[in-house]
Amino acid sequence: MAKIFNLIFFLKKPKEYVKGPVPVYLRITISGKRAEISINKKADPRKWLSNPGRLRGHDEAVRKFNLDLLSIEGKLYDAYNAVKNEGTPSATAIKNRYTGADIKERMLVPIFQQHNREMATLVPKEYSAATLERYKTSLSHTVEFLKWKYKFSDIDIHSINHEFITGYDLFLRYVRNCANNTVVKYIKNFRKIIRICLANGWLIKDPFAKYKNRIKVVEKIFLCEEELTAVMKKEFAIKRLNQVKDIFLFSCLTGLAYCDVKKISSENVVTGIDGKKWLFISRAKTGRPASVPLLPAALGIMTKYEQHSCRINKNKLLPVLSNQKMNSYLKEITDSCGIDKRITFHAARHTFATTVTLNNNIPMESVSKMLAHTTLYATQHYAKLSDKKVSNDMQSLYAKF
């Protein structure tokens, strides 16, 4: 049987009342049981209409007063619907929901930690280890911000507001000295935790509602054709430099990111639709499939390490070192080749997208598929045509004009 829900505003005269404005109360009734709330307003009894529980009159002050009562009434109906969705509503439960008396203290750090624990169970099926590590770093930065700003290591989520978000943004930029795009990524991670709170009904208002930030387009660093050739031709007396050079070049010729090159095995090399060797892999970052025809130079690098212990003992295609060491040795390699660019291992992926493929007339759609991008826009953002390619494309127009 449906419970009958009613609301009514009424005046509640205090004891020994003589004259003057009287406090206005709201009475909640469900199936005959009541709960009352003071709305912190007073009204002149001479202007009060008991039914429908409003002030009489048409001046601006009366209209505003009655609109305030209407707004309160709307919030009570919201509280009623929320309580009803959770179970059997009562007048007291609705009152407590409206006043916030039923709101439990929920601390931010345990919620963040629980998110990270759940994410850890989904590595590597749903998330990469690198993604988990970024969320751990985000949590660390959040705790550091709390200590810096508020002098304690945790906070009730109900205290998180627009000021908190903008303060966190400022902390990341000027205390942690993070670049804009890094700040945007850390804030995005934190925003996910807030979305969890909103989805569970622990928060009513989104503290991010008026916060805005934006990723800035960063110029991608890659090797041009002359620089790539210089690296290919360079031979080093030190074995580890030749090894790092080979693995970097393999990525330049396949478009694989560091985490993908590190995990590939002989099982990832198959015969493609054209009868030639292809590399089929599920990308570590996104889980999307990537299929890349292997160029002769890439096959030559693979053959070079057929008898290496990484292939025999670990079934890994190439002997990939840690990302930090790879980048450190790459600096030695590029310096010795006279390349004045800050080259990291990820520049190999940019080099494949730009110098190896697009600048050699490989269609954007094919490059996008090999890079395992979800949209062509992502490929356009990743790759940049060189002036040489533009010049070559314009040659046919010189004769005409």
C-alpha positions as CSV (number, residue, x, y, z in Angstrom):
1,M,0.0,0.0,0.0
2,A,1.4,3.4,-1.0
3,K,2.2,5.7,1.8
4,I,0.6,9.2,1.8
5,F,3.2,12.0,1.7
6,N,2.3,15.6,2.6
7,L,4.1,18.9,3.3
8,I,2.7,22.0,4.9
9,F,4.3,25.2,6.1
10,F,2.9,26.6,9.4
11,L,3.5,29.3,12.0
12,K,4.7,28.1,15.4
13,K,4.2,30.8,18.0
14,P,6.6,30.6,20.9
15,K,5.5,30.5,24.5
16,E,4.3,33.8,26.0
17,Y,4.0,35.2,22.4
18,V,2.4,38.7,22.3
19,K,3.0,40.1,18.8
20,G,5.4,40.4,15.9
21,P,6.8,37.9,13.3
22,V,6.4,34.2,14.1
23,P,8.9,31.4,13.1
24,V,7.8,29.4,10.1
25,Y,8.1,25.6,10.3
26,L,7.6,22.8,7.8
27,R,5.7,19.7,8.7
28,I,6.4,16.4,6.9
29,T,3.7,13.8,7.2
30,I,3.8,10.2,5.9
31,S,0.8,8.0,6.7
32,G,-0.1,10.0,9.8
33,K,3.4,10.2,11.3
34,R,5.1,13.6,11.4
35,A,8.4,15.4,11.6
36,E,9.0,19.1,11.8
37,I,11.7,21.4,10.5
38,S,12.5,25.0,11.3
39,I,13.2,26.8,8.0
40,N,14.8,29.8,9.7
41,K,12.3,32.3,8.5
42,K,9.6,34.4,10.2
43,A,6.3,35.7,9.0
44,D,3.7,38.3,10.1
45,P,0.6,36.2,11.3
46,R,-1.7,38.9,9.8
47,K,-0.4,38.2,6.3
48,W,-0.2,34.4,6.7
49,L,-2.5,32.1,4.7
50,S,-2.7,28.7,6.6
51,N,-3.8,27.0,3.4
52,P,-1.7,26.8,1.3
53,G,0.9,27.9,3.8
54,R,2.1,31.1,2.1
55,L,2.2,34.9,2.7
56,R,-0.6,37.0,1.3
57,G,0.3,39.9,-1.0
58,H,1.9,40.8,-4.3
59,D,4.9,43.0,-3.4
60,E,8.5,42.0,-4.2
61,A,9.3,40.9,-0.6
62,V,6.2,38.6,-0.5
63,R,7.0,37.1,-3.9
64,K,10.6,36.3,-2.9
65,F,9.4,34.8,0.4
66,N,6.9,32.5,-1.3
67,L,9.5,31.5,-3.9
68,D,11.9,30.5,-1.1
69,L,9.2,28.3,0.4
70,L,8.6,26.8,-3.0
71,S,12.3,26.0,-3.4
72,I,12.4,24.4,0.0
73,E,9.4,22.3,-0.9
74,G,11.2,21.1,-4.0
75,K,14.2,20.0,-2.1
76,L,12.0,18.1,0.3
77,Y,10.4,16.2,-2.6
78,D,14.0,15.4,-3.8
79,A,14.8,14.1,-0.4
80,Y,11.6,12.1,-0.3
81,N,12.4,10.5,-3.7
82,A,16.0,9.7,-2.7
83,V,14.9,8.0,0.6
84,K,12.1,6.2,-1.2
85,N,14.6,4.8,-3.8
86,E,16.6,3.4,-0.9
87,G,13.8,1.7,0.9
88,T,10.7,2.5,2.9
89,P,10.5,6.3,3.6
90,S,9.6,7.9,6.9
91,A,9.0,11.5,7.9
92,T,12.2,11.4,10.1
93,A,14.3,9.9,7.4
94,I,13.2,12.6,4.9
95,K,13.9,15.3,7.5
96,N,17.4,13.9,8.1
97,R,18.1,13.6,4.4
98,Y,17.1,17.3,3.9
99,T,19.1,18.6,6.9
100,G,22.1,16.4,6.1
101,A,21.8,14.7,9.5
102,D,22.0,11.3,7.8
103,I,25.2,12.1,5.9
104,K,28.0,9.9,7.1
105,E,31.6,11.2,7.2
106,R,33.5,9.7,4.3
107,M,37.2,10.4,4.0
108,L,38.9,10.9,0.7
109,V,42.1,8.8,1.1
110,P,40.4,5.5,1.9
111,I,38.1,5.9,-1.1
112,F,41.2,6.7,-3.3
113,Q,43.1,3.7,-1.9
114,Q,40.1,1.4,-2.5
115,H,40.0,2.5,-6.1
116,N,43.7,1.7,-6.5
117,R,43.3,-1.7,-4.9
118,E,40.4,-2.6,-7.3
119,M,42.4,-1.3,-10.3
120,A,45.4,-3.4,-9.2
121,T,43.2,-6.6,-9.5
122,L,42.4,-5.6,-13.1
123,V,46.1,-5.3,-14.2
124,P,46.9,-6.3,-16.9
125,K,43.4,-7.3,-18.2
126,E,41.7,-3.9,-18.0
127,Y,44.5,-1.5,-17.0
128,S,48.3,-1.4,-17.6
129,A,50.8,-1.4,-14.7
130,A,51.7,2.2,-15.8
131,T,48.2,3.4,-15.4
132,L,48.0,1.9,-11.9
133,E,51.3,3.6,-11.1
134,R,50.0,7.0,-12.2
135,Y,47.0,6.6,-9.9
136,K,49.3,5.8,-7.0
137,T,51.3,8.9,-7.8
138,S,48.1,10.9,-8.0
139,L,47.1,9.7,-4.5
140,S,50.6,10.6,-3.2
141,H,50.3,14.1,-4.7
142,T,46.8,14.5,-3.2
143,V,48.0,13.6,0.3
144,E,50.9,15.9,-0.1
145,F,48.5,18.7,-1.1
146,L,46.3,18.1,1.9
147,K,49.4,18.5,4.2
148,W,50.6,21.6,2.4
149,K,47.2,23.3,2.3
150,Y,45.3,22.1,5.3
151,K,48.0,20.6,7.6
152,F,46.4,17.2,7.7
153,S,46.6,14.0,5.7
154,D,42.9,13.3,4.9
155,I,39.6,15.2,4.4
156,D,35.9,14.5,4.4
157,I,34.7,14.4,0.8
158,H,31.9,16.8,1.7
159,S,34.6,19.5,2.3
160,I,35.8,19.2,-1.3
161,N,34.6,22.2,-3.3
162,H,35.7,24.5,-6.1
163,E,38.2,26.2,-3.9
164,F,39.8,22.8,-3.1
165,I,40.1,21.9,-6.8
166,T,41.6,25.2,-7.8
167,G,44.0,24.9,-4.9
168,Y,45.1,21.5,-6.0
169,D,45.6,22.8,-9.5
170,L,47.8,25.6,-8.1
171,F,49.8,23.1,-5.9
172,L,50.6,20.8,-8.9
173,R,51.7,23.7,-11.0
174,Y,53.8,25.8,-8.6
175,V,54.8,23.5,-5.7
176,R,55.2,20.2,-7.7
177,N,56.3,22.2,-10.7
178,C,54.2,20.1,-13.1
179,A,53.7,21.1,-16.7
180,N,50.2,22.0,-17.9
181,N,49.4,18.7,-19.5
182,T,50.7,16.8,-16.5
183,V,48.5,18.8,-14.2
184,V,45.5,18.1,-16.5
185,K,46.2,14.3,-16.2
186,Y,46.6,14.3,-12.4
187,I,43.4,16.4,-12.0
188,K,41.6,13.9,-14.4
189,N,42.7,11.0,-12.2
190,F,41.4,12.9,-9.1
191,R,38.1,13.7,-10.9
192,K,37.5,10.0,-11.4
193,I,37.5,9.5,-7.6
194,I,35.0,12.3,-7.3
195,R,32.8,10.6,-10.0
196,I,32.8,7.5,-7.9
197,C,31.6,9.5,-4.9
198,L,28.8,11.1,-7.0
199,A,27.8,7.7,-8.5
200,N,27.5,6.2,-5.0
201,G,25.4,9.1,-3.8
202,W,28.0,10.1,-1.2
203,L,28.3,13.5,-2.8
204,I,25.3,15.6,-4.2
205,K,27.2,18.4,-5.8
206,D,30.1,18.0,-8.3
207,P,33.0,20.2,-7.1
208,F,34.3,20.2,-10.7
209,A,31.1,21.9,-12.0
210,K,32.8,25.2,-12.7
211,Y,36.4,24.1,-13.0
212,K,38.0,24.1,-16.5
213,N,41.4,23.1,-17.8
214,R,42.7,22.1,-21.2
215,I,45.4,20.0,-22.7
216,K,47.9,22.1,-24.7
217,V,49.1,20.8,-28.0
218,V,52.8,19.9,-27.6
219,E,55.1,19.7,-30.6
220,K,56.0,16.0,-31.1
221,I,59.7,15.2,-31.3
222,F,60.8,12.7,-34.0
223,L,63.8,12.0,-36.2
224,C,63.8,13.3,-39.7
225,E,65.0,11.1,-42.5
226,E,68.7,12.3,-42.3
227,E,68.8,11.8,-38.6
228,L,67.2,8.3,-38.8
229,T,69.8,7.4,-41.4
230,A,72.6,8.7,-39.2
231,V,71.5,6.5,-36.3
232,M,71.1,3.5,-38.6
233,K,74.7,3.8,-40.0
234,K,76.3,4.5,-36.6
235,E,78.2,1.7,-35.0
236,F,79.4,1.7,-31.5
237,A,82.3,0.0,-29.8
238,I,80.2,-0.5,-26.7
239,K,77.8,-3.4,-26.9
240,R,75.0,-1.9,-24.8
241,L,74.8,1.2,-27.1
242,N,74.4,-1.0,-30.2
243,Q,71.7,-3.0,-28.4
244,V,69.7,0.1,-27.4
245,K,70.2,1.5,-30.9
246,D,68.8,-1.7,-32.5
247,I,65.7,-1.7,-30.2
248,F,65.0,2.0,-30.8
249,L,65.3,1.5,-34.6
250,F,63.0,-1.5,-34.4
251,S,60.4,0.8,-32.7
252,C,61.0,3.4,-35.4
253,L,60.2,0.8,-38.1
254,T,57.1,-0.7,-36.3
255,G,55.6,2.2,-34.4
256,L,55.5,0.2,-31.1
257,A,55.7,2.0,-27.8
258,Y,58.2,1.0,-25.1
259,C,55.8,-1.2,-23.2
260,D,54.8,-3.0,-26.3
261,V,58.4,-3.7,-27.5
262,K,59.3,-5.0,-24.1
263,K,56.5,-7.6,-24.0
264,I,56.5,-9.0,-27.6
265,S,57.6,-12.5,-28.2
266,S,58.0,-14.8,-31.2
267,E,54.3,-15.7,-31.0
268,N,53.5,-12.1,-32.1
269,V,55.3,-12.6,-35.4
270,V,53.0,-14.3,-37.9
271,T,52.5,-14.6,-41.7
272,G,50.2,-11.9,-42.9
273,I,47.7,-11.7,-45.7
274,D,50.4,-11.0,-48.2
275,G,52.5,-14.0,-47.2
276,K,55.1,-11.8,-45.5
277,K,56.0,-11.5,-41.8
278,W,53.7,-9.2,-39.7
279,L,53.7,-8.2,-36.1
280,F,50.3,-8.7,-34.4
281,I,50.0,-7.4,-30.8
282,S,47.4,-6.1,-28.4
283,R,48.7,-2.7,-27.2
284,A,49.5,-2.5,-23.5
285,K,48.1,1.0,-23.1
286,T,44.7,0.5,-24.7
287,G,44.3,-3.2,-25.4
288,R,43.5,-2.4,-29.0
289,P,45.0,-4.7,-31.6
290,A,47.8,-3.5,-33.8
291,S,49.0,-5.2,-36.9
292,V,52.2,-4.0,-38.6
293,P,54.0,-5.5,-41.7
294,L,57.7,-6.0,-40.8
295,L,60.1,-4.1,-43.0
296,P,63.3,-5.9,-44.0
297,A,65.4,-3.7,-41.6
298,A,63.1,-4.7,-38.7
299,L,63.4,-8.4,-39.6
300,G,67.1,-8.0,-39.7
301,I,67.1,-6.7,-36.1
302,M,65.0,-9.6,-35.0
303,T,67.3,-12.1,-36.7
304,K,70.3,-10.5,-35.0
305,Y,69.0,-11.5,-31.5
306,E,67.7,-15.0,-32.4
307,Q,70.4,-16.6,-30.1
308,H,70.2,-14.0,-27.4
309,S,69.3,-15.2,-23.9
310,C,66.2,-13.1,-23.9
311,R,64.8,-15.2,-26.7
312,I,66.0,-18.6,-25.4
313,N,65.2,-18.1,-21.7
314,K,62.4,-15.6,-21.6
315,N,60.8,-16.0,-25.1
316,K,61.2,-12.2,-25.6
317,L,61.8,-11.0,-29.1
318,L,64.4,-8.3,-28.0
319,P,66.6,-7.6,-25.0
320,V,64.8,-4.5,-23.8
321,L,66.3,-2.6,-20.8
322,S,64.4,-0.4,-18.4
323,N,62.8,2.7,-19.9
324,Q,65.1,4.9,-17.8
325,K,68.3,3.1,-19.0
326,M,67.0,3.1,-22.6
327,N,66.5,6.9,-22.5
328,S,69.8,7.5,-20.8
329,Y,71.7,5.5,-23.5
330,L,69.6,7.1,-26.3
331,K,71.1,10.4,-25.2
332,E,74.6,9.1,-25.8
333,I,73.6,7.7,-29.1
334,T,71.9,10.8,-30.5
335,D,74.7,13.1,-29.1
336,S,77.3,10.9,-30.9
337,C,75.2,11.2,-34.1
338,G,75.1,15.0,-33.8
339,I,71.3,15.1,-33.2
340,D,70.4,18.2,-31.2
341,K,67.0,17.0,-29.9
342,R,65.8,15.7,-26.6
343,I,65.1,12.2,-27.9
344,T,63.3,9.6,-25.6
345,F,62.3,6.1,-26.6
346,H,58.7,7.3,-27.4
347,A,60.2,9.5,-30.2
348,A,60.5,6.2,-32.1
349,R,56.7,6.0,-32.4
350,H,56.5,9.6,-33.6
351,T,59.3,8.8,-36.1
352,F,57.4,5.8,-37.5
353,A,54.2,7.9,-37.8
354,T,55.9,10.8,-39.5
355,T,59.3,10.0,-41.2
356,V,58.8,6.3,-42.0
357,T,55.1,6.2,-43.1
358,L,53.3,9.5,-43.7
359,N,56.3,11.2,-45.4
360,N,56.5,8.2,-47.7
361,N,52.9,8.5,-48.9
362,I,51.4,5.8,-46.7
363,P,47.7,6.8,-46.3
364,M,46.6,8.2,-43.0
365,E,44.1,5.4,-42.5
366,S,46.8,2.7,-42.8
367,V,49.1,4.6,-40.3
368,S,46.2,4.9,-37.9
369,K,45.5,1.1,-38.0
370,M,49.2,0.3,-37.5
371,L,49.4,2.7,-34.5
372,A,46.1,1.2,-33.2
373,H,44.5,4.6,-32.9
374,T,40.8,4.9,-32.3
375,T,40.3,7.9,-34.6
376,L,42.1,9.6,-37.5
377,Y,42.3,12.7,-35.4
378,A,44.6,10.9,-32.9
379,T,46.9,10.0,-35.8
380,Q,46.9,13.6,-37.2
381,H,47.8,14.9,-33.7
382,Y,50.6,12.3,-33.5
383,A,52.2,12.8,-36.8
384,K,53.6,15.9,-38.5
385,L,54.5,16.2,-42.2
386,S,58.0,17.5,-42.9
387,D,58.7,20.5,-45.1
388,K,60.4,18.1,-47.5
389,K,57.2,16.1,-48.0
390,V,55.2,19.3,-48.6
391,S,57.8,20.4,-51.1
392,N,57.7,17.1,-53.0
393,D,53.9,17.1,-53.0
394,M,53.9,20.6,-54.5
395,Q,56.3,19.8,-57.4
396,S,53.5,19.1,-59.8
397,L,52.0,22.5,-59.2
398,Y,55.2,24.4,-60.0
399,A,55.0,23.5,-63.7
400,K,51.3,24.3,-63.9
401,F,51.5,27.8,-62.2
